[in-house]
Amino acid sequence: MSRELFDDLVGNQSFSLKEVNFAEVDSLEDLVRIFIEFEKDTVLFYEMIAPFIEDSDTRTHLQTIIAEENRHIKRLRDFIAKSDEAALPVH
C-alpha cells in the first residue's frame, strides 16, 4: 500500500491517546469511555488495513486481534453497566 493511499484511508484519525488530557478526566466512567473509543479506533484501523493483506495466515491473525479488541470493548461496556447498576438507589 502506498503512503498516499494509506494517508487517504486514515485521514486525520490519530489512533492515539496522546490527545487525551487525563488531568481533565473527572471520573472512572469517563476514563473507561476514553478507552472504549481507543479500542474502537484500533478495530477500525485493523479493519481498514485488512483488505490489503494478501497472506491468509496474516489475515487470520488480524481477525483474531480484531476479535480480541472487540472483547475488550464488551468488557469495558459491561464494567460501565455494572457500575451504573451499583449506583442505582435501592428502594
N, C-alpha and C positions, 0 to 999 in steps of 0.2 A: 504494500500500500504506500502510495506516495505521501510525503509530508503534507502537500496541499490538500489531498483528499481527506487525510486524517483531520487536518485543521477544519475543513468544511464540515465534517461529521460532528466533531466535538464542539465547534463554535467557541463560545466564551465560557463553557462549563469548566469549572476548576477541578472537580473531583477531589477536593482537599478540604481539610479542616482549618487551614491557615487563616481563612477569612472569618472564622468564628472568634468573637471576643468572649472568652469563657468568663471573664470578670463580670460580664453583664448578665450571665445566666443566673436566674433567680431561684430556680427550683430543680429538684431531681427530675421531675417530669419534663421540664424544658430541655434538660441535658439529654435525656433519653430520646426525645423527639429530634434533637440535632443528630444523634447517632443513627436514628432510623433514616433520616434524609441522606446521611452519608452512605449508609448501606444501600439505599435505593439508587443513589448515584453510581455506586460501584456496579450494581447489577446492570444498570443502563449502559455503562461503559463496556462491560463484558458482552452484552447483547449486541452492541454496535460493532464490535470487532469480530464477533463470531462468524459472520458471513465471509470474512476474508481469510479465515483459517482453513487451509486445504487438507492438512493432516488429520485423519479421522481420530487417531488417539488423542491428539491435542484438543480437538473439538469435544471429545468425550470428557476429558479432564476439565475443560472450560465449563461444560454443562454441570459437572459435579460441583465446581466452585460456585456457579450461579445458584444452584440448589441450596448450597450451604449459606450463602448470603441471604437468600430468601428465608431460610430457617432463622437466621439472626433477626431479621425484620419481624417475623412472627413472635419470637421470644420477647423482643423488646416491646411489641404491641401488647402481648399478654401481660408483661410486667406493669405497663401503664394501666391496663384494665383491672388488674388485681389491686393496684394502688388506689384506683378510683373506687373500687368496691369497698376497700378497707376504710376509706374516708366517709362513706355513707353513714348517716346517723342511724342508730338502732332505735326502733320505736317500741 
